Amino acid sequence: MNLQVIAFDADDTLWVNEPYFQETEEKFCELMAPYLSRHSLSQELFKTEIDNLKLYGYGIKGYILSMIEAAMKISNNTISIEIIEKIIQYGKELLEKPIELLDGVKDVLEELKGKYKLVVATKGDLLDQRRKLHKSGLGGYFHHIEVMSDKQEEDYIDLLKRLEIPASDFMMIGNSLKSDILPVLGIGGHAIHIPFHTTWAHEKIDHKVEHVNFTDFGSISEVLTFIP
């Protein structure tokens, strides 16, 4: 490898994220329990989220709107304004969650800083992701912050153009095989998968990844044994 740039996903790679969404979904399902079973409520919310991705993109604000829309569908537009206010409150609580760094993150960034150009490449809402990065105290490690509308091959190609490097000099580290790994391998880059204990259903894939440029580690600290 002739690495120049190492990119890190943010949510569930640098800090905890998905468990907070699951907590919020649980509150939503409890709120809407009079209408449907827990499983059916979860399915309806997920379907609404996916249908809205093309309009709202990824992030908490789109999730809030999807919860409200799902609640209206589930109740056949009979929910009270108090229920809507409660859902908005859940969303605000989600936006104000503390930033909990994952084990080893700071040590890895400290070791790699200066040897490589480090960037954040993450999906989500621009304002929210910048807020989380600021609260994390990690901003000083990164040369560039890229909040992406999606993580398809063309999105990574655009990122590489801005960074002015070939894919062969780029490595992506993240927890999602679908978003962080497969597209980067597809354009000729390198990728390291660091699994998180829980994954959003939309990010799951049903096949094993095998590629010469792919490595899988149990924790982010292990990347230091691989990256010179």
N, C-alpha and C positions, 0 to 999 in steps of 0.2 A: 504494500500500500504506500501511496505517496500522499497521505492525508494533508489537507490544508485547513478544511473546515469540519468541525463536529457540531451537529445540530442536536438539540434536545427537545423532545416533546415536553410540555409543561404539566398538564393535569394527569395525575397518577404516575408520572415519571419523576418529576421534581417534588411535587407535593400532593397531598391527599385531595381527591375531588369526588369520584363516583360514590363513595359512601354517603356523602352529604346529599347527593341527588336521591339516593335510595331512602334516606331518612325523610326527605320531603315527599317522595312518592307515597311512603307509608302514611304520612299525615293526610295527604290528599285522599287516599283510599279510606281512611277512617272517617273523614269528613263526608264522603259520598257513600258510605256503607249502606244507608237506607235504600239505595237504588239498585246496586248490583253486588255480586260476589267480589271478593278481593282480587281474584284472578281476572275476572272480566273487566274490572275497573282498570287494572294495570294494563291489560291488553288494549283497551280503548284509549288510554293516555298515550301509550307507545305508538299506536297507529296515528294518532293526531300529531304527535311529535314528528314522525317520519314524513307525513304528508306536508308538514309546514317547513321542513328543512329548506326547500327551494325558495321560500319566501323570507324566512327569518334567519336562516343559517343556524350555526351552533351557538350555544350559550344560554345563560340563565334567563335573559329577558324573553327569548323565544320560548323557553320552557314555561315561563309564567303565562304567556299568552296561550300556549297549548293546553295548560291546565284549565284555564278559564273556558276555552272552547270545548274541551272534552267534558267539563262539568255541565255546560249548556246542552250538549248533545245527549249526555247520559240522562239528564233530568227532563229532556224534551222542552228546554227553555223555561223551566219552572223554578230554578234555583233563585234564592233570595239575594238581595244586594249584600246581606251579611256574609253569605257564603263566598261571594266574589271578593269581598274585602278580606276575608280570611285567607283565600288563595294568594292574594297580592301580598299579604303579610308573610306567608310562607316563602314567597319569592324573595322578599327583602331580607328575611332571615338567612336565606341561602347566599345572597350577595354579601352578607356581613360575616360569614363564617371565618374563623381564624385560619391562617395559613400554617399548615402542619407539614414541615419538610420531611421527606422520606429519609430513612437511615442511609448515611454514606454520601448523600448528594453534595454537601458542602465540601467534604474531603476530596471527592472526585474533581469538582470544579477547581478547587485550589491547586490540585496537582496538574491539571491540564491547561490552566490559564498560562498564557505566555508561550506555550509549545504549539498551540493551535489557535485558530480563530474560532471562538465559541459563539453559537447563535441559539436562540430559542425559535423553534418552528412549531406553532400550535394552532389549533382551531379554537373558535369561540368568539365572544364579543370583544372588540378592541379595547374599550374602556375597562371592562372587567378584568381582562387578562393583564393589562398594564397595571391596574390596581393591585392585583395579586402578586405580580413580579416585584412591585415596589414594597409591598408589605412583607414579602419573603426575605428581603435583604440580599437577594442574589443578583440584582441588576448590574452590579459592578463587574461581574464575571463575563458578561456577554457583550460582544461587539455589535450584534444586530438582533433585533426582535422582529419576528415575522408572524403576525396573526393572520392566518390563512382562512379564506372562506370555505375551503375544502382541502383535502389532501389526496388529490388524484395525481397521476403522472405529470400532467400539464402544469399543475400547481408547483410541483417541485422543479420542473424545468424553468418556470418563471423565476423561482427563488435562485436557482443557480446562475441565471442570467444576471440578476441583480448583484450576486456575489462575485460574478466574473470568474467562475471556476468550472472545470469539466466535472461531470458526474463521478468520474473515477477518483477524484480528489475529495469527495464528499462522503461523510458518514452521518447517518441518522440513528439516534438512540431513543427508543420509546416503548411504551407498553402495549400498543395496538398493532397487531400483525396486519390488520386491514389498512390502517391509515399511515402508520409510521414505517412499516417494513416493506410490504409488497410493492408499493409504487416506486420506492427508492431503488429496490432491486431491479424493477422493470426498466429503469432508465440508465442502469449501469453503475449505480452507487453502491455503497456499503451500508449495512444496517445491523444493529444490535438490538435484540428484543429483551426487555426486562419486564417480565410479566408482573401484573398487579393482582392481588387476591380476588378482585371483583372487576368485571368488565361490562360496560353497557352492551345490551343485546345487539345494537346496531353495529358494533365494532367487532363482533365475533365472526370467525371463519370456521369452516368445517373440514379443513384439510391441513396436512402438515407442510411446513415450509422447508424446502431443501434447496440450497443455492450456495455456490462457492463464496459469495460475498456476504453470507448470512451467519451470524453467531447468536447464540441464545445463552443468557446467564440468569442465575437465580436472583442476583442482587446487583445494584448499580456499582457497588464497590469492586466487583469482579472485572469491570471493564479495564481497570488499571493493570491487570495481569495480561491483557491482550493488546492494548494500545500502547505503543512505545513512547 
